[in-house]
Amino acid sequence: MKLETVKQHFEEQFGSPAGVAFAAPGRVNLIGEHTDYNGSFVFPGAIDKGMMAIIRPNGTDRVRAWSVDYREKVEFSMIEEDLPKASWARYLFGVCLEMIKRGKKPGGFDTAFAGDVPLGAGMSSSAALESVYGYGLNQLFSLDFDLMELARIGQATEHNYVGVKCGIMDQFISLFGKKDHLIRLDTRSMEFTYFPFRPQGYRLVLLDTLVKHELASSAYNKRRQSCEDAARAVRDNGYPHVEFLRDVSMDMLLEVREVISAEDFKRAQYVIEETERVLKVSDALEAEDYRTVGQMMYLTHYGMRDLYEVSCRELDFLNNVALECGVTGSRVMGGGFGGCTINLVEDALYEPFLDRAKEAFTREFGQEPKVYDVLISDGARRLF
């Protein structure tokens, strides 16, 4: 989506001149999946796809918003009773209300927005939408929230106005992203470290199964509940310091195996092993050892498939094709239940892998997977 297109739509809806333009990116996560709400580590990077919004204060206490992608207009005031019906508008509404809860009220505004983050593909279009408005309103109305608080505002929007108990990773990376760098984020302390990511001779490419996942579904929240229940069982078993599964070792988990469900045990085992994989990838990236990075990606896929049970037949199929083609690393990315695989592919294997994946997937499922090349890019920013 070109900025000029958003500007044209804004002026058609609200007249000229257009307001100020902002952008915020979607994200990939190299490794560390379903660990963020368990107080553990994640390893995301902002990408060169995201949301663009033009925002112009209108001198009232109301918001008038036009979605270029949905061709839909919504108007609301910033009071709880005025929650919009349109699901996309609830993200804007929630950001405004969460700012007000923190004692700083943005003024009314007119806005048009559009995105090139594929919806339902696990690249966090929702976090990009929350971040572009959090960042933009913060600047335009001089609200003085720091980036970390803007990330929390986005997360609270998901919790309170969308119904998804997400962790904070997606909003964090959309705001803190840095070109050619991944970030290892400790989701408990919120300490983070930038790791250069310019793998010579490799490319990052996503293959979209076109199976849409819905993170507001009970499946996501049920897995989160399993993790909380397992952590509580360990804590009650003589480990009062345990707050999250991040604090639990496999030995500690084995002690409560008989008192928690088999399902809760599997979910917890996955999280504990995934934490170990993230730390191994940290060391591997510092050593530019992309073979180890790739090996950990495959192990994550198997854990999400067999222990966390959030994969699906289409994702497993693409993962198998990657393995057969000699791709360095491949796994399901995002919440699961569909979406994309993320693949770390050597340049020489790139075209043969894509040709094979498209041909085999089409033969099996009747349609080609979509291909998204991604570059690691900057976080939320003002465009003009």
Sine and cosine of phi, psi and omega as CSV:
sin_phi,cos_phi,sin_psi,cos_psi,sin_omega,cos_omega
0.00,0.00,0.82,-0.57,0.00,-1.00
-1.00,0.08,0.57,-0.82,0.02,-1.00
-0.85,0.52,-0.58,0.81,-0.01,-1.00
-0.87,0.50,-0.56,0.83,0.03,-1.00
-0.92,0.40,-0.69,0.73,0.03,-1.00
-0.90,0.44,-0.66,0.75,0.02,-1.00
-0.88,0.48,-0.68,0.73,0.01,-1.00
-0.88,0.47,-0.70,0.71,0.03,-1.00
-0.90,0.45,-0.66,0.75,0.00,-1.00
-0.86,0.52,-0.74,0.67,-0.07,-1.00
-0.93,0.36,-0.51,0.86,0.08,-1.00
-0.92,0.39,-0.59,0.81,-0.06,-1.00
-1.00,0.09,-0.62,0.79,-0.20,-0.98
-0.81,-0.58,-0.01,1.00,-0.02,-1.00
0.99,0.10,0.22,-0.97,0.00,-1.00
-0.97,-0.23,0.31,-0.95,0.02,1.00
-0.98,0.18,0.38,-0.92,0.08,-1.00
-0.93,0.38,0.29,-0.96,0.00,-1.00
-1.00,0.09,-0.57,-0.82,-0.03,-1.00
-0.99,-0.10,0.65,-0.76,-0.03,-1.00
-0.98,-0.19,0.67,-0.74,0.04,-1.00
-0.74,-0.67,0.37,-0.93,0.07,-1.00
-0.68,-0.73,0.52,-0.85,0.14,-0.99
-0.59,-0.81,0.63,-0.78,-0.13,-0.99
-1.00,-0.02,0.37,-0.93,0.32,-0.95
-0.97,0.23,-0.22,-0.97,-0.08,-1.00
-0.49,-0.87,0.37,-0.93,0.31,-0.95
-0.92,-0.40,0.33,-0.94,0.08,-1.00
-0.79,-0.61,0.93,-0.38,-0.08,-1.00
-0.88,0.47,-0.67,0.74,0.01,-1.00
-0.27,-0.96,0.32,-0.95,-0.06,-1.00
0.99,-0.12,0.94,0.35,-0.08,-1.00
-0.94,-0.35,0.70,-0.71,-0.07,-1.00
0.88,0.47,0.38,0.92,0.08,-1.00
-0.99,-0.16,-0.33,0.94,-0.14,-0.99
-0.91,0.41,-0.65,0.76,0.01,-1.00
-0.99,0.12,0.07,1.00,0.11,-0.99
-0.96,-0.27,0.29,0.96,0.08,-1.00
0.94,0.33,0.31,0.95,-0.11,-0.99
-0.95,-0.30,-0.37,-0.93,-0.13,-0.99
-0.99,-0.16,0.51,-0.86,0.14,-0.99
-0.73,-0.68,0.23,-0.97,-0.11,-0.99
-0.64,-0.77,0.89,0.45,-0.10,-1.00
-1.00,0.02,0.19,-0.98,0.15,-0.99
-0.58,-0.81,0.64,-0.77,0.11,-0.99
-0.95,0.32,0.49,-0.87,-0.06,-1.00
-0.85,-0.52,0.14,-0.99,-0.06,-1.00
-1.00,0.08,0.52,0.86,0.10,-0.99
-0.67,-0.74,0.63,-0.78,-0.05,-1.00
-0.11,-0.99,-0.52,-0.85,-0.01,-1.00
-0.89,-0.46,0.63,-0.77,0.14,-0.99
-0.88,-0.47,0.66,-0.75,0.03,-1.00
-0.68,-0.74,0.64,-0.77,0.18,-0.98
-0.95,-0.32,0.79,-0.62,-0.09,-1.00
-0.80,-0.60,0.73,-0.68,0.06,-1.00
-0.69,-0.72,0.88,-0.48,0.07,-1.00
-0.82,0.58,0.64,-0.76,-0.04,-1.00
-0.91,-0.42,0.09,1.00,0.09,-1.00
0.97,0.26,0.16,0.99,0.04,-1.00
-0.89,-0.46,-0.15,-0.99,0.09,-1.00
-0.96,-0.29,0.34,0.94,-0.05,-1.00
-0.88,-0.48,0.43,-0.91,0.05,-1.00
-0.94,-0.34,0.75,-0.66,0.12,-0.99
-0.87,-0.49,0.88,-0.47,-0.16,-0.99
-0.80,-0.59,0.68,-0.73,0.05,-1.00
-0.86,-0.50,0.83,-0.55,0.10,-0.99
-1.00,-0.05,0.91,-0.41,0.02,-1.00
-0.89,0.45,-0.66,0.75,-0.08,-1.00
-0.94,0.35,-0.64,0.77,-0.02,-1.00
-1.00,-0.03,-0.16,0.99,-0.06,-1.00
0.79,0.61,0.78,0.63,-0.09,-1.00
-0.65,-0.76,0.62,-0.79,-0.01,-1.00
-0.89,-0.45,0.68,-0.74,0.00,-1.00
-0.72,-0.69,0.61,-0.80,0.08,-1.00
-0.77,-0.64,0.68,-0.74,0.02,-1.00
-0.46,-0.89,0.37,-0.93,0.17,-0.98
-0.98,-0.20,0.29,-0.96,-0.16,-0.99
-1.00,-0.03,0.86,0.50,0.11,-0.99
-0.75,-0.66,0.51,-0.86,-0.11,-0.99
-0.81,0.59,-0.58,0.82,-0.10,-1.00
-0.94,0.33,-0.19,0.98,-0.09,-1.00
-0.98,-0.20,0.42,0.91,0.00,-1.00
-0.83,0.56,0.84,-0.55,-0.05,-1.00
-0.93,0.37,0.42,-0.91,0.07,-1.00
-0.98,0.20,-0.62,0.79,-0.04,-1.00
-0.90,0.44,0.79,-0.61,-0.09,-1.00
-0.88,0.47,-0.63,0.78,-0.02,-1.00
-0.90,0.44,-0.56,0.83,-0.04,-1.00
-0.95,0.31,-0.35,0.94,0.00,-1.00
-0.92,0.38,-0.44,0.90,0.06,-1.00
-0.92,0.39,-0.70,0.71,0.03,-1.00
-0.91,0.42,-0.72,0.69,0.00,-1.00
-0.85,0.52,-0.73,0.69,-0.03,-1.00
-0.89,0.46,-0.66,0.75,0.03,-1.00
-0.86,0.50,-0.71,0.71,0.01,-1.00
-0.88,0.47,-0.72,0.69,-0.04,-1.00
-0.92,0.39,-0.60,0.80,0.02,-1.00
-0.93,0.36,-0.54,0.84,0.10,-0.99
-0.91,0.42,-0.67,0.74,0.00,-1.00
-0.90,0.44,-0.64,0.77,0.04,-1.00
-0.86,0.51,-0.46,0.89,0.01,-1.00
-1.00,-0.05,0.22,0.98,0.16,-0.99
1.00,0.04,0.20,0.98,-0.03,-1.00
-0.71,-0.70,0.91,-0.42,-0.11,-0.99
-0.97,-0.24,0.84,-0.54,0.14,-0.99
-0.95,0.31,0.43,-0.90,0.10,-0.99
-0.98,0.20,0.12,-0.99,0.07,-1.00
-0.92,0.40,0.39,-0.92,-0.04,-1.00
-0.40,-0.92,0.38,-0.93,0.19,-0.98
-0.97,-0.24,0.58,-0.81,-0.06,-1.00
-0.43,-0.90,0.52,-0.85,0.21,-0.98
-0.76,-0.64,0.60,-0.80,-0.03,-1.00
-0.56,-0.83,0.36,-0.93,0.07,-1.00
-0.41,-0.91,0.28,-0.96,-0.02,-1.00
-0.59,-0.80,0.36,-0.93,0.15,-0.99
-0.85,-0.52,0.35,0.94,0.19,-0.98
-1.00,0.09,0.87,-0.49,-0.02,-1.00
-0.87,0.49,0.78,-0.62,-0.01,-1.00
-0.94,0.34,0.66,-0.75,0.08,-1.00
0.97,0.25,0.17,0.99,-0.05,-1.00
-0.98,-0.18,0.08,1.00,0.06,-1.00
0.99,0.12,0.33,0.94,0.02,-1.00
-0.96,-0.28,0.22,0.97,0.17,-0.99
0.90,0.44,0.82,0.57,0.12,-0.99
-0.88,0.47,-0.55,0.84,-0.02,-1.00
-0.92,0.40,-0.68,0.73,0.03,-1.00
-0.91,0.41,-0.60,0.80,0.05,-1.00
-0.89,0.46,-0.63,0.78,0.01,-1.00
-0.92,0.38,-0.71,0.71,0.05,-1.00
-0.88,0.48,-0.65,0.76,-0.09,-1.00
-0.95,0.30,-0.61,0.79,-0.02,-1.00
-0.91,0.41,-0.59,0.81,0.03,-1.00
-0.98,0.17,-0.62,0.78,0.08,-1.00
-0.86,0.51,-0.74,0.67,-0.03,-1.00
-0.91,0.41,-0.71,0.70,-0.06,-1.00
-0.92,0.39,-0.74,0.67,0.00,-1.00
-0.91,0.42,-0.60,0.80,0.02,-1.00
-0.85,0.52,-0.66,0.75,0.01,-1.00
-0.96,0.28,-0.76,0.65,-0.13,-0.99
-0.91,0.42,-0.56,0.83,-0.05,-1.00
-0.96,-0.29,0.21,0.98,0.08,-1.00
0.75,0.66,0.81,0.59,-0.07,-1.00
-1.00,0.07,-0.30,0.95,0.12,-0.99
0.91,0.42,0.49,0.87,0.21,-0.98
-0.97,0.23,0.63,-0.78,0.13,-0.99
-0.99,0.12,0.16,-0.99,-0.10,-1.00
-0.88,0.48,-0.60,0.80,-0.02,-1.00
-0.91,0.41,-0.63,0.77,0.03,-1.00
-0.93,0.36,-0.56,0.83,0.08,-1.00
-0.89,0.45,-0.61,0.79,0.07,-1.00
-0.89,0.46,-0.67,0.75,0.01,-1.00
-0.92,0.40,-0.58,0.82,0.05,-1.00
-0.89,0.46,-0.68,0.73,0.04,-1.00
-0.90,0.44,-0.68,0.73,0.02,-1.00
-0.89,0.45,-0.69,0.72,0.00,-1.00
-0.91,0.42,-0.52,0.85,0.09,-1.00
-0.87,0.50,-0.71,0.70,0.04,-1.00
-0.88,0.48,-0.71,0.70,-0.06,-1.00
-0.90,0.43,-0.73,0.69,-0.23,-0.97
-0.99,-0.10,-0.37,0.93,-0.10,-0.99
-0.82,-0.57,-0.16,0.99,0.01,-1.00
-0.88,-0.47,-0.47,0.88,0.05,-1.00
1.00,-0.02,0.36,0.93,0.04,-1.00
-0.92,-0.40,0.85,-0.52,0.01,-1.00
-1.00,0.09,0.89,0.46,-0.08,-1.00
-0.97,0.24,0.35,-0.94,0.21,-0.98
-0.98,0.22,-0.20,-0.98,-0.12,-0.99
-0.97,-0.23,-0.01,1.00,-0.12,-0.99
-0.85,0.53,-0.73,0.68,-0.15,-0.99
-0.90,0.43,-0.70,0.72,0.03,-1.00
-0.92,0.38,-0.63,0.78,0.00,-1.00
-0.85,0.53,-0.78,0.63,-0.11,-0.99
-0.95,0.31,-0.49,0.87,0.05,-1.00
-0.90,0.44,-0.48,0.88,-0.01,-1.00
-1.00,-0.09,-0.59,0.81,-0.12,-0.99
-0.99,-0.17,-0.04,1.00,-0.08,-1.00
-0.80,0.60,0.48,-0.88,-0.03,-1.00
-0.62,-0.78,0.74,-0.67,-0.04,-1.00
-0.80,0.60,0.71,-0.71,0.05,-1.00
0.88,0.47,0.43,0.90,0.03,-1.00
-0.65,-0.76,0.67,-0.74,0.26,-0.97
-0.99,-0.11,0.31,-0.95,0.01,-1.00
-0.82,-0.57,0.82,-0.57,0.20,-0.98
-1.00,0.01,0.90,-0.43,-0.06,-1.00
-0.94,-0.35,0.79,-0.62,0.16,-0.99
-1.00,0.05,0.96,-0.28,-0.14,-0.99
-0.96,0.27,-0.15,0.99,0.09,-1.00
-1.00,0.05,-0.79,0.61,-0.03,-1.00
-1.00,0.05,-0.29,0.96,-0.10,-0.99
0.91,0.42,0.31,0.95,0.17,-0.99
-0.97,0.24,0.57,-0.82,-0.05,-1.00
-0.57,-0.82,0.43,-0.90,-0.02,-1.00
-0.72,-0.70,0.74,-0.67,0.08,-1.00
-0.99,0.12,0.73,-0.69,0.07,-1.00
-0.88,-0.48,0.84,-0.54,0.07,-1.00
-0.84,0.55,0.68,-0.73,0.01,-1.00
-0.69,-0.73,1.00,0.04,0.07,-1.00
-0.72,-0.69,0.92,0.39,-0.14,-0.99
-0.93,0.36,0.96,-0.27,0.00,-1.00
-0.91,0.42,0.78,-0.63,0.03,-1.00
1.00,0.06,0.09,1.00,0.01,-1.00
-0.77,-0.64,0.40,-0.92,0.10,-0.99
-0.74,-0.67,0.52,-0.85,0.14,-0.99
-0.99,-0.14,0.80,-0.60,0.02,-1.00
-0.65,-0.76,0.66,-0.75,0.04,-1.00
-0.97,-0.26,0.66,-0.76,0.11,-0.99
-0.91,-0.42,0.87,-0.49,-0.09,-1.00
-1.00,-0.06,0.86,-0.51,0.00,-1.00
-0.94,0.34,-0.29,0.96,-0.09,-1.00
0.94,0.35,0.16,0.99,0.18,-0.98
-1.00,0.03,0.86,-0.50,-0.09,-1.00
-1.00,0.02,0.78,-0.62,0.08,-1.00
-0.99,-0.17,0.40,-0.92,0.00,-1.00
-0.78,-0.62,0.98,-0.19,-0.11,-0.99
-0.93,0.38,-0.28,0.96,0.06,-1.00
-0.97,0.26,-0.10,1.00,-0.02,-1.00
-0.91,0.41,0.34,-0.94,-0.04,-1.00
-0.90,0.43,-0.41,0.91,-0.06,-1.00
-0.88,0.47,-0.68,0.73,-0.01,-1.00
-0.91,0.42,-0.79,0.61,-0.05,-1.00
-0.90,0.43,-0.51,0.86,0.03,-1.00
-0.91,0.40,-0.63,0.78,0.03,-1.00
-0.93,0.37,-0.61,0.79,0.07,-1.00
-0.88,0.47,-0.66,0.75,0.02,-1.00
-0.89,0.45,-0.63,0.78,0.04,-1.00
-0.85,0.52,-0.68,0.73,-0.01,-1.00
-0.90,0.43,-0.68,0.74,0.01,-1.00
-0.91,0.42,-0.64,0.77,0.00,-1.00
-0.91,0.41,-0.66,0.75,0.01,-1.00
-0.91,0.42,-0.67,0.74,0.02,-1.00
-0.89,0.46,-0.64,0.76,0.01,-1.00
-0.90,0.44,-0.64,0.77,0.00,-1.00
-0.89,0.45,-0.65,0.76,0.04,-1.00
-0.92,0.40,-0.69,0.73,0.00,-1.00
-0.87,0.50,-0.68,0.73,-0.02,-1.00
-0.96,0.30,-0.18,0.98,-0.03,-1.00
-1.00,-0.09,0.36,0.93,0.09,-1.00
0.97,-0.25,0.30,0.95,0.03,-1.00
-0.81,-0.59,0.96,0.28,-0.13,-0.99
-0.90,0.43,-0.29,0.96,-0.02,-1.00
-0.97,0.24,-0.23,0.97,-0.09,-1.00
-0.94,0.33,0.87,-0.49,0.07,-1.00
-0.95,-0.30,-0.68,0.73,-0.01,-1.00
-0.78,-0.63,0.17,-0.98,0.11,-0.99
-0.88,0.48,-0.40,0.92,0.07,-1.00
-0.82,0.57,-0.46,0.89,-0.04,-1.00
-1.00,0.05,0.00,1.00,-0.17,-0.99
-0.96,-0.29,0.72,-0.69,0.12,-0.99
-1.00,-0.08,0.23,-0.97,0.04,-1.00
-0.89,0.46,-0.60,0.80,0.03,-1.00
-0.88,0.48,-0.67,0.74,0.02,-1.00
-0.91,0.42,-0.63,0.77,0.01,-1.00
-0.91,0.40,-0.64,0.77,-0.01,-1.00
-0.88,0.47,-0.48,0.88,0.00,-1.00
-0.91,0.42,-0.44,0.90,-0.05,-1.00
-0.95,-0.32,0.23,0.97,-0.07,-1.00
-0.83,0.56,-0.58,0.81,-0.06,-1.00
-0.99,0.15,-0.22,0.97,-0.07,-1.00
-0.95,-0.30,-0.08,1.00,0.09,-1.00
-0.90,-0.44,0.29,-0.96,-0.02,-1.00
-0.94,0.34,0.39,-0.92,0.06,-1.00
-0.86,0.50,-0.58,0.81,0.01,-1.00
-0.91,0.42,-0.73,0.68,0.01,-1.00
-0.88,0.47,-0.59,0.81,0.02,-1.00
-0.89,0.45,-0.71,0.71,-0.01,-1.00
-0.89,0.45,-0.67,0.74,-0.01,-1.00
-0.88,0.47,-0.69,0.73,-0.02,-1.00
-0.93,0.38,-0.64,0.77,0.03,-1.00
-0.85,0.52,-0.69,0.72,0.02,-1.00
-0.85,0.52,-0.73,0.68,-0.07,-1.00
-0.89,0.45,-0.68,0.74,0.01,-1.00
-0.89,0.46,-0.70,0.72,0.00,-1.00
-0.94,0.35,-0.57,0.82,0.00,-1.00
-0.92,0.38,-0.60,0.80,0.08,-1.00
-0.86,0.51,-0.68,0.73,0.02,-1.00
-0.90,0.44,-0.61,0.79,0.00,-1.00
-0.91,0.40,-0.64,0.77,0.01,-1.00
-0.86,0.51,-0.67,0.74,-0.02,-1.00
-0.93,0.37,-0.57,0.82,0.08,-1.00
-0.91,0.41,-0.61,0.79,0.03,-1.00
-0.92,0.39,-0.57,0.82,0.07,-1.00
-0.83,0.55,-0.75,0.66,0.01,-1.00
-0.90,0.43,-0.65,0.76,-0.04,-1.00
-0.91,0.41,-0.63,0.77,0.02,-1.00
-0.91,0.42,-0.65,0.76,0.04,-1.00
-0.88,0.47,-0.54,0.84,0.00,-1.00
-1.00,-0.02,0.04,1.00,-0.09,-1.00
0.80,0.60,0.64,0.77,0.00,-1.00
-0.99,-0.15,0.99,0.11,-0.10,-0.99
-0.98,0.22,-0.29,0.96,0.10,-1.00
-0.90,0.44,-0.71,0.71,0.03,-1.00
-0.92,0.39,-0.64,0.77,0.07,-1.00
-0.82,0.57,-0.74,0.67,-0.02,-1.00
-0.90,0.44,-0.66,0.75,0.02,-1.00
-0.87,0.50,-0.67,0.74,0.01,-1.00
-0.91,0.41,-0.57,0.82,0.04,-1.00
-0.88,0.47,-0.71,0.70,0.04,-1.00
-0.87,0.49,-0.69,0.73,0.00,-1.00
-0.89,0.46,-0.58,0.81,0.08,-1.00
-0.89,0.46,-0.68,0.73,0.01,-1.00
-0.86,0.51,-0.71,0.70,-0.03,-1.00
-0.90,0.44,-0.60,0.80,0.04,-1.00
-0.92,0.40,-0.66,0.76,0.02,-1.00
-0.94,0.35,-0.49,0.87,0.02,-1.00
-0.97,0.24,-0.73,0.68,-0.20,-0.98
-0.99,-0.12,-0.54,0.84,-0.08,-1.00
-0.97,-0.23,-0.72,0.69,-0.01,-1.00
-1.00,0.03,-0.35,0.94,0.09,-1.00
0.81,0.59,0.80,0.59,0.05,-1.00
-0.85,-0.52,0.18,0.98,0.08,-1.00
-1.00,0.06,-0.12,-0.99,0.08,-1.00
-0.44,-0.90,0.13,-0.99,-0.11,-0.99
-0.87,0.50,-0.63,0.77,-0.03,-1.00
-0.92,0.40,-0.66,0.75,0.02,-1.00
-0.92,0.40,-0.69,0.73,0.01,-1.00
-0.89,0.45,-0.60,0.80,0.01,-1.00
-0.88,0.47,-0.74,0.67,-0.01,-1.00
-0.92,0.40,-0.58,0.81,0.05,-1.00
-0.90,0.44,-0.65,0.76,0.04,-1.00
-0.91,0.42,-0.65,0.76,0.04,-1.00
-0.88,0.48,-0.68,0.73,0.03,-1.00
-0.86,0.51,-0.71,0.71,0.00,-1.00
-0.89,0.46,-0.70,0.72,-0.01,-1.00
-0.90,0.44,-0.53,0.85,-0.04,-1.00
-1.00,0.07,-0.03,1.00,0.00,-1.00
0.98,0.17,0.34,0.94,0.04,-1.00
-0.89,0.45,0.67,-0.74,-0.12,-0.99
-0.88,0.47,-0.70,0.72,0.00,-1.00
-0.51,-0.86,0.58,-0.82,0.01,-1.00
-0.38,-0.93,0.63,-0.78,0.05,-1.00
-0.25,-0.97,0.30,-0.95,0.19,-0.98
-0.91,0.41,0.66,-0.75,-0.01,-1.00
-0.87,-0.49,0.62,-0.78,0.02,-1.00
1.00,-0.07,-0.32,-0.95,-0.08,-1.00
-0.92,0.39,-0.42,0.91,-0.02,-1.00
0.98,-0.22,-0.31,-0.95,-0.01,-1.00
0.87,0.49,0.47,0.88,-0.06,-1.00
0.80,-0.60,-0.30,-0.95,-0.01,-1.00
1.00,0.07,-0.64,-0.77,-0.21,-0.98
-0.91,-0.41,0.36,-0.93,0.38,-0.92
-0.99,-0.14,0.56,-0.83,0.14,-0.99
-0.97,-0.25,0.73,-0.69,-0.14,-0.99
-0.76,-0.65,0.76,-0.65,0.12,-0.99
-0.98,-0.19,0.95,-0.32,-0.23,-0.97
-0.86,-0.52,0.75,-0.66,0.13,-0.99
-0.91,0.42,0.58,-0.81,-0.04,-1.00
-0.79,0.61,-0.68,0.73,-0.07,-1.00
-0.92,0.40,-0.41,0.91,-0.03,-1.00
-0.99,-0.11,-0.11,0.99,-0.16,-0.99
-0.85,0.53,-0.84,0.54,-0.05,-1.00
-0.92,0.40,-0.72,0.69,0.03,-1.00
-0.86,0.51,-0.63,0.78,0.01,-1.00
-0.90,0.44,-0.75,0.67,-0.02,-1.00
-0.90,0.44,-0.66,0.75,0.02,-1.00
-0.86,0.50,-0.72,0.69,-0.02,-1.00
-0.91,0.41,-0.70,0.72,-0.04,-1.00
-0.89,0.45,-0.70,0.72,-0.02,-1.00
-0.92,0.39,-0.68,0.74,-0.03,-1.00
-0.92,0.40,-0.74,0.67,-0.06,-1.00
-0.93,0.36,-0.66,0.75,-0.02,-1.00
-0.91,0.41,-0.66,0.75,0.00,-1.00
-0.90,0.43,-0.65,0.76,0.03,-1.00
-0.90,0.44,-0.60,0.80,-0.07,-1.00
-0.99,0.14,-0.63,0.77,-0.18,-0.98
-0.87,-0.50,-0.05,1.00,0.11,-0.99
0.99,0.11,0.10,1.00,0.08,-1.00
-0.42,-0.91,0.45,-0.89,0.01,-1.00
-0.98,0.22,0.61,-0.79,0.19,-0.98
-0.94,0.33,0.54,-0.84,0.09,-1.00
-0.99,0.17,0.52,-0.86,-0.04,-1.00
-0.90,-0.43,0.80,-0.60,0.05,-1.00
-0.82,-0.57,0.95,-0.31,0.19,-0.98
-0.97,0.23,0.68,-0.73,-0.02,-1.00
-0.79,-0.61,0.59,-0.81,0.12,-0.99
-0.90,-0.43,0.59,-0.81,0.01,-1.00
-0.98,0.18,0.84,-0.55,-0.25,-0.97
-0.75,-0.66,-0.09,-1.00,-0.05,-1.00
-0.99,0.17,0.32,-0.95,0.02,-1.00
-0.99,0.12,-0.32,-0.95,-0.09,-1.00
-0.82,0.57,0.60,-0.80,-0.08,-1.00
-0.34,-0.94,0.33,-0.94,0.10,-1.00
-1.00,0.03,0.71,-0.70,-0.03,-1.00
-0.99,-0.11,-0.73,0.69,0.12,-0.99
-0.38,-0.92,0.00,0.00,0.00,0.00
